[in-house]
Amino acid sequence: MNKKIAAVLILLSLVLFGAVAFQAGSSPVYVIPVRDQIEPGWLLFLERSLEEADGAGAPAIVLDMDTPGGYIDTAQKAKKLLDAFEAPVYVYVNTDALSAGAYLALAADGFFMAPGATIGAAEPVIMGGGEVDEKFLSFWEAEMRGAAERQGKDPRLAEAMVRKDISIEDLVERGELLTLTAGEAEDLEFSDGSANDLEEILEAVGLPEAELVRTSPSFWENLSGWLINPVVATLLLILGFFFLFVEVLTAGFGVGGFLSLICFGLYFGGHFFTGVSGWQAIFLFLLGISSLLVEAFVPGFGIFGVGGLVAVFVAIVLAAASTALGFYMLFISFFISAGAGYAAYRYFRRKGLLRSFVLSDAATREAGYSTSDDYSALMGKKGRAVTPLRPSGTVEIEGKRFDTVSEGVYIYADETVEVVRVEGGRIVVRPVK
């Protein structure tokens, strides 16, 4: 009887073990690449990949990493996503995990390194140069130390990756940042071991039969990540301001205005769809453009013009990944585009090409121009503005209506005007005070 019971128990154990093994083998392990910069565009890809892995019941995921670092705030958001994922998360450092990459490797449940791979050099830097203040440096050091402690790794090694003033005997001297090779990290038990490929990692974590499913970013995820790259974003702002200057030099709304809107639209759209900025930045930009359009119909350069420029500048800074980066991109783009716009104006003016856009010569009788209508008799006469002149409009003089232009000031309807100059068929008036 005892033998029968023992046989039944052994049989049930084998069935249960087989079922568990089958379940583990039938659920694929997702491999998510971490290449180049860790930036907000990649964060969208990571979030989508984690959702797919969760839906497929993945027993684990592996981040296949080769990165020089990236945005610290993006790495922190990625850590929260990884913490929320129920299955274990492993990192395969292949070939570099520097700066924010080192942080993500420590934020996982464990990490393995390919032979010759490196990890470390996690000192934060400011875009465009400058010193990182002690407050932020201390915060980032604590983040790295906490991540290492959670994995059971030596927090002193993580600290030495952040601060140059930490020295560790026979490992790193004061004034240098700690960067470990795969062999060094394994000897110090800082990594979970070395692995030649992903299959060896699956073997080490107890999933030797699991299938590997590699994910890749979509076209839109790649595009959005490319658009918010600081270099590309600054170039978009330069082109946006430059084409805006060109539009100011030309009459009406033309190619310059259209290209300017395209460039600014790509800048704000890229930051909005990656979640870097919200509706506030887009609203401020539209408000600024609207104010500048209003200024175009109001004499002088007043509150609408100044307010419009301020709103556009603030919107650009708000849309950026950080305030410091926003100011940096705004300063560089505005002054480069202003210089390029001025140089283009001087070049076209010298070559005479500007005449096709701006009327710079008067069609006078002395220059050989004539018209079938002689308006010279209107010189000095007064009349009434039938329509507003901004600067062109209709004026009634002695019961007859004429198309006229003002001397550059805004003239309201029903104002009394005086003819001050006649240039062929061009009648120039000014308001009578």
C-alpha positions as CSV (number, residue, x, y, z in Angstrom):
1,M,0.0,0.0,0.0
2,N,2.8,2.4,0.9
3,K,4.5,1.6,-2.3
4,K,1.4,2.5,-4.3
5,I,1.1,5.8,-2.4
6,A,4.7,6.6,-3.0
7,A,4.4,5.8,-6.7
8,V,1.3,8.1,-7.0
9,L,3.2,10.9,-5.2
10,I,6.2,10.6,-7.5
11,L,4.0,10.6,-10.6
12,L,2.1,13.7,-9.4
13,S,5.5,15.4,-8.7
14,L,6.7,14.6,-12.2
15,V,3.5,15.9,-13.8
16,L,3.6,19.1,-11.7
17,F,7.3,19.6,-12.5
18,G,6.6,19.1,-16.2
19,A,3.7,21.5,-16.2
20,V,5.9,24.2,-14.6
21,A,8.7,23.5,-17.0
22,F,6.3,23.6,-19.9
23,Q,4.8,26.9,-18.7
24,A,8.2,28.5,-18.3
25,G,9.3,27.2,-21.7
26,S,6.2,28.4,-23.4
27,S,6.5,32.0,-22.2
28,P,9.2,33.9,-24.1
29,V,11.8,36.1,-22.4
30,Y,11.7,39.6,-24.0
31,V,15.0,41.2,-25.0
32,I,14.8,45.0,-25.0
33,P,17.8,46.9,-26.6
34,V,19.3,49.9,-24.9
35,R,21.4,51.6,-27.6
36,D,23.0,55.0,-27.8
37,Q,21.5,57.8,-25.6
38,I,19.0,57.0,-22.9
39,E,16.4,59.7,-23.8
40,P,12.7,60.3,-23.6
41,G,12.0,58.7,-27.0
42,W,13.5,55.4,-25.8
43,L,11.3,55.6,-22.7
44,L,8.2,55.3,-24.9
45,F,9.7,52.2,-26.6
46,L,10.6,50.7,-23.2
47,E,7.0,51.2,-21.9
48,R,5.5,49.6,-24.9
49,S,7.9,46.7,-24.8
50,L,7.1,46.1,-21.1
51,E,3.4,46.0,-21.8
52,E,3.9,43.5,-24.6
53,A,6.1,41.3,-22.3
54,D,3.5,41.5,-19.6
55,G,0.7,40.5,-22.0
56,A,2.7,37.5,-23.1
57,G,3.4,36.4,-19.6
58,A,7.2,36.7,-19.9
59,P,9.0,35.1,-17.0
60,A,11.8,37.7,-17.3
61,I,13.1,40.4,-19.5
62,V,16.7,41.3,-20.4
63,L,17.9,44.8,-21.3
64,D,20.6,44.4,-23.9
65,M,22.7,47.4,-23.1
66,D,25.4,49.4,-24.9
67,T,25.0,53.1,-24.0
68,P,27.2,56.1,-23.1
69,G,24.5,57.3,-20.8
70,G,21.8,59.9,-21.2
71,Y,19.2,61.9,-19.3
72,I,19.2,61.2,-15.6
73,D,15.5,62.0,-15.2
74,T,14.7,59.5,-18.1
75,A,16.7,56.8,-16.3
76,Q,14.8,57.4,-13.1
77,K,11.5,57.1,-15.0
78,A,12.7,53.9,-16.6
79,K,13.6,52.5,-13.1
80,K,10.0,53.1,-12.0
81,L,8.7,51.2,-15.0
82,L,11.1,48.3,-14.3
83,D,10.1,48.3,-10.6
84,A,6.4,48.0,-11.6
85,F,7.1,45.0,-13.9
86,E,6.3,41.8,-11.9
87,A,8.8,39.4,-13.5
88,P,12.6,39.7,-12.9
89,V,14.5,42.2,-15.0
90,Y,18.2,41.5,-15.9
91,V,20.7,43.7,-17.8
92,Y,23.3,42.3,-20.2
93,V,26.1,44.9,-20.5
94,N,27.2,44.5,-24.1
95,T,29.4,46.6,-24.5
96,D,29.2,49.7,-22.3
97,A,26.9,50.8,-19.4
98,L,28.2,54.3,-18.5
99,S,26.6,57.1,-16.5
100,A,22.8,56.6,-16.6
101,G,23.4,53.1,-18.1
102,A,25.3,52.1,-15.0
103,Y,22.3,53.3,-12.9
104,L,19.9,51.2,-14.9
105,A,22.1,48.1,-14.6
106,L,22.1,48.5,-10.8
107,A,18.3,49.3,-10.8
108,A,17.6,45.9,-12.3
109,D,17.3,42.6,-10.4
110,G,20.8,41.7,-11.6
111,F,23.3,42.4,-14.4
112,F,25.8,40.3,-16.4
113,M,28.6,41.6,-18.6
114,A,30.1,40.5,-21.8
115,P,33.9,40.0,-21.9
116,G,35.6,43.3,-22.5
117,A,32.5,45.3,-21.4
118,T,32.7,48.3,-19.0
119,I,30.5,49.9,-16.4
120,G,30.8,53.1,-14.5
121,A,31.8,56.8,-15.1
122,A,28.4,58.0,-13.7
123,E,29.3,61.6,-12.9
124,P,26.4,63.9,-13.9
125,V,27.2,66.7,-16.4
126,I,25.4,69.8,-17.5
127,M,24.6,70.4,-21.2
128,G,26.7,73.2,-22.5
129,G,29.2,72.9,-19.7
130,G,29.2,74.2,-16.1
131,E,29.6,72.8,-12.7
132,V,27.0,70.5,-11.1
133,D,26.0,71.8,-7.8
134,E,26.7,69.8,-4.6
135,K,23.0,69.3,-3.9
136,F,22.3,67.5,-7.1
137,L,25.6,65.6,-7.0
138,S,24.8,64.3,-3.5
139,F,21.3,63.3,-4.6
140,W,22.7,61.3,-7.6
141,E,25.4,59.7,-5.4
142,A,22.6,58.5,-3.0
143,E,20.6,57.1,-6.0
144,M,23.5,55.1,-7.2
145,R,24.4,53.9,-3.7
146,G,20.8,52.9,-3.0
147,A,20.5,50.9,-6.3
148,A,23.8,49.0,-5.5
149,E,22.6,48.2,-2.0
150,R,19.3,46.8,-3.3
151,Q,21.3,44.3,-5.5
152,G,23.5,43.5,-2.5
153,K,26.5,45.1,-4.2
154,D,29.2,47.2,-2.6
155,P,27.8,50.8,-2.4
156,R,31.3,52.2,-2.2
157,L,32.0,51.2,-5.7
158,A,28.8,52.9,-6.9
159,E,29.9,56.1,-5.1
160,A,33.3,56.1,-6.7
161,M,31.6,56.0,-10.1
162,V,29.9,59.4,-9.3
163,R,32.6,61.3,-7.3
164,K,36.2,61.9,-8.3
165,D,37.3,62.6,-4.8
166,I,36.7,59.0,-3.7
167,S,39.7,56.7,-3.8
168,I,39.8,52.9,-3.4
169,E,43.1,51.2,-2.9
170,D,44.4,49.3,-5.9
171,L,41.3,50.3,-7.9
172,V,40.8,54.0,-8.4
173,E,42.8,57.1,-7.3
174,R,41.4,60.4,-6.1
175,G,40.6,62.7,-9.1
176,E,39.4,59.8,-11.3
177,L,36.0,58.2,-11.8
178,L,35.7,54.5,-11.3
179,T,35.0,52.4,-14.4
180,L,35.1,48.6,-14.1
181,T,35.8,46.0,-16.8
182,A,33.8,42.8,-16.9
183,G,36.6,40.8,-15.2
184,E,37.1,43.4,-12.5
185,A,33.3,43.6,-11.8
186,E,33.1,39.9,-11.5
187,D,36.1,39.6,-9.2
188,L,34.7,42.3,-6.9
189,E,31.3,40.6,-7.0
190,F,29.8,43.8,-8.4
191,S,28.3,42.1,-11.3
192,D,26.4,38.8,-11.3
193,G,29.0,37.2,-13.7
194,S,30.2,37.3,-17.2
195,A,28.3,35.9,-20.2
196,N,29.3,35.5,-23.8
197,D,25.7,35.7,-25.0
198,L,22.1,35.9,-23.9
199,E,21.7,32.1,-23.8
200,E,24.3,31.9,-21.0
201,I,22.3,34.5,-19.0
202,L,19.1,32.4,-19.4
203,E,21.1,29.4,-18.2
204,A,22.4,31.4,-15.2
205,V,18.9,32.6,-14.1
206,G,17.2,29.2,-14.5
207,L,15.4,29.6,-17.8
208,P,17.5,27.5,-20.2
209,E,14.6,26.5,-22.4
210,A,12.9,29.9,-22.7
211,E,12.5,31.4,-26.1
212,L,14.1,34.9,-26.8
213,V,11.9,37.5,-28.3
214,R,13.7,40.7,-29.4
215,T,11.8,43.9,-29.6
216,S,12.7,47.0,-31.7
217,P,11.5,50.6,-31.7
218,S,8.9,51.6,-34.3
219,F,9.4,54.3,-36.9
220,W,7.5,56.9,-34.8
221,E,9.5,56.1,-31.7
222,N,12.7,56.5,-33.6
223,L,11.5,59.8,-35.1
224,S,10.3,61.3,-31.9
225,G,13.6,60.3,-30.2
226,W,15.6,61.9,-33.0
227,L,13.5,65.1,-33.0
228,I,14.2,65.8,-29.3
229,N,17.9,65.1,-29.6
230,P,19.5,68.4,-28.3
231,V,21.5,68.9,-31.6
232,V,18.5,68.3,-33.8
233,A,16.2,70.3,-31.6
234,T,18.6,73.3,-31.7
235,L,18.9,73.0,-35.5
236,L,15.1,73.1,-35.8
237,L,15.0,76.2,-33.7
238,I,17.7,77.9,-35.7
239,L,15.8,77.1,-39.0
240,G,12.5,78.2,-37.4
241,F,13.9,81.6,-36.4
242,F,15.8,82.1,-39.6
243,F,12.7,81.4,-41.8
244,L,10.7,83.7,-39.5
245,F,13.2,86.5,-40.2
246,V,12.9,85.8,-44.0
247,E,9.1,86.0,-43.7
248,V,9.4,89.4,-42.0
249,L,11.4,90.7,-45.1
250,T,8.8,89.5,-47.6
251,A,5.3,90.7,-48.2
252,G,2.4,88.5,-47.2
253,F,2.6,85.0,-45.9
254,G,5.0,83.0,-48.1
255,V,7.4,80.1,-48.1
256,G,9.4,81.6,-45.2
257,G,6.4,81.6,-42.9
258,F,5.4,78.1,-43.9
259,L,8.9,76.6,-43.3
260,S,9.1,78.4,-40.0
261,L,5.9,76.8,-38.8
262,I,7.1,73.4,-40.0
263,C,10.3,73.7,-38.0
264,F,8.6,75.0,-34.8
265,G,5.9,72.3,-35.2
266,L,8.5,69.6,-35.3
267,Y,10.3,71.0,-32.3
268,F,7.1,71.2,-30.1
269,G,5.5,68.1,-31.6
270,G,8.5,65.9,-30.9
271,H,8.7,67.1,-27.3
272,F,5.0,66.7,-26.8
273,F,4.5,63.2,-28.2
274,T,7.5,61.9,-26.2
275,G,5.9,63.2,-23.0
276,V,8.7,65.7,-22.3
277,S,6.4,68.7,-22.5
278,G,2.6,69.3,-22.1
279,W,-0.1,71.5,-23.6
280,Q,1.2,74.5,-21.7
281,A,4.2,74.9,-23.9
282,I,2.2,74.6,-27.1
283,F,-0.5,77.0,-25.8
284,L,2.2,79.6,-24.9
285,F,3.8,79.3,-28.3
286,L,0.4,79.8,-30.1
287,L,-0.3,82.7,-27.8
288,G,3.1,84.3,-28.7
289,I,2.6,83.8,-32.4
290,S,-0.9,85.3,-32.2
291,S,0.4,88.3,-30.3
292,L,3.1,88.9,-32.9
293,L,0.4,88.8,-35.7
294,V,-1.6,91.4,-33.8
295,E,1.5,93.5,-33.5
296,A,1.8,93.5,-37.3
297,F,-1.4,95.5,-37.5
298,V,-0.7,97.9,-34.7
299,P,1.6,100.9,-35.2
300,G,4.9,100.8,-33.4
301,F,6.4,97.9,-31.4
302,G,4.5,97.7,-28.2
303,I,3.1,95.3,-25.7
304,F,1.9,92.7,-28.2
305,G,5.3,92.4,-29.8
306,V,7.2,92.2,-26.6
307,G,4.7,89.9,-25.0
308,G,4.6,87.7,-28.0
309,L,8.4,87.2,-28.1
310,V,8.5,86.5,-24.3
311,A,5.7,83.9,-24.7
312,V,7.6,82.2,-27.6
313,F,10.9,82.1,-25.6
314,V,9.2,80.7,-22.5
315,A,7.4,78.1,-24.5
316,I,10.7,76.9,-26.0
317,V,12.3,76.6,-22.6
318,L,9.2,74.8,-21.1
319,A,9.2,72.3,-24.0
320,A,12.8,71.3,-23.4
321,A,13.9,68.2,-21.4
322,S,15.3,70.6,-18.7
323,T,15.2,74.3,-18.0
324,A,19.0,74.6,-18.4
325,L,18.9,72.8,-21.7
326,G,16.0,75.0,-22.9
327,F,17.9,78.2,-22.2
328,Y,21.0,76.8,-23.8
329,M,19.2,75.8,-27.0
330,L,17.2,79.1,-27.1
331,F,20.4,81.3,-26.7
332,I,22.3,79.4,-29.3
333,S,19.5,79.1,-31.9
334,F,18.3,82.7,-31.6
335,F,21.7,84.4,-32.0
336,I,22.8,82.1,-34.8
337,S,19.6,82.5,-36.7
338,A,19.7,86.3,-36.1
339,G,23.2,86.5,-37.5
340,A,22.3,84.3,-40.5
341,G,19.2,86.4,-41.2
342,Y,21.2,89.6,-41.1
343,A,23.9,88.1,-43.4
344,A,21.2,86.9,-45.8
345,Y,19.6,90.3,-45.9
346,R,23.0,92.0,-46.6
347,Y,23.8,89.5,-49.3
348,F,20.5,89.7,-51.1
349,R,20.5,93.4,-50.9
350,R,24.0,93.7,-52.4
351,K,23.1,91.2,-55.2
352,G,19.8,93.0,-55.9
353,L,17.8,89.9,-55.2
354,L,15.9,91.6,-52.4
355,R,14.0,93.7,-54.9
356,S,12.0,90.7,-55.9
357,F,10.6,90.6,-52.3
358,V,10.8,94.2,-51.0
359,L,10.0,97.4,-52.9
360,S,13.1,99.4,-52.3
361,D,13.0,101.8,-55.3
362,A,10.4,104.5,-56.0
363,A,8.8,104.6,-59.5
364,T,9.4,108.3,-60.0
365,R,9.0,110.4,-63.2
366,E,12.7,111.3,-63.0
367,A,13.6,107.6,-63.2
368,G,11.6,107.3,-66.5
369,Y,8.4,105.8,-65.0
370,S,5.1,107.1,-66.1
371,T,1.4,106.3,-65.6
372,S,-1.7,107.0,-67.5
373,D,-3.1,108.8,-64.5
374,D,-1.3,111.9,-63.3
375,Y,-1.9,112.4,-59.6
376,S,0.6,115.3,-59.1
377,A,-2.3,117.7,-58.7
378,L,-3.2,116.0,-55.5
379,M,0.0,117.2,-53.7
380,G,-0.8,119.0,-50.5
381,K,-4.5,118.3,-50.7
382,K,-6.4,116.9,-47.7
383,G,-9.0,114.1,-47.6
384,R,-10.6,111.5,-45.4
385,A,-9.5,107.9,-44.9
386,V,-12.3,105.6,-46.0
387,T,-10.6,102.5,-44.8
388,P,-7.8,102.0,-42.3
389,L,-4.3,102.4,-43.8
390,R,-1.9,99.7,-42.6
391,P,0.0,101.0,-44.6
392,S,-2.2,100.8,-47.7
393,G,-5.9,101.8,-47.9
394,T,-8.5,104.0,-49.6
395,V,-8.7,107.8,-49.2
396,E,-11.4,110.1,-50.5
397,I,-10.2,113.5,-51.8
398,E,-12.7,116.0,-53.3
399,G,-15.3,113.4,-53.7
400,K,-13.1,110.9,-55.4
401,R,-11.5,107.8,-54.0
402,F,-7.8,106.9,-54.4
403,D,-5.6,103.9,-53.4
404,T,-2.9,105.3,-51.1
405,V,-0.2,104.3,-48.7
406,S,0.8,105.9,-45.4
407,E,4.3,107.0,-44.5
408,G,4.6,103.9,-42.3
409,V,2.2,104.8,-39.5
410,Y,-1.2,103.2,-38.9
411,I,-4.1,105.5,-40.0
412,Y,-7.6,104.8,-38.7
413,A,-10.7,105.1,-40.9
414,D,-12.3,108.6,-41.0
415,E,-9.0,110.3,-40.0
416,T,-8.1,113.4,-42.0
417,V,-5.0,112.9,-44.1
418,E,-2.8,115.0,-46.4
419,V,-1.0,114.0,-49.6
420,V,2.7,114.5,-48.9
421,R,4.2,112.7,-51.9
422,V,3.2,111.5,-55.4
423,E,5.5,108.9,-57.1
424,G,3.9,108.0,-60.4
425,G,0.8,106.1,-59.5
426,R,1.8,105.9,-55.8
427,I,0.1,108.4,-53.5
428,V,1.6,108.8,-50.1
429,V,-0.3,110.4,-47.2
430,R,0.1,111.2,-43.6
431,P,-2.5,112.0,-40.9
432,V,-3.3,115.6,-40.1
433,K,-2.9,116.3,-36.4
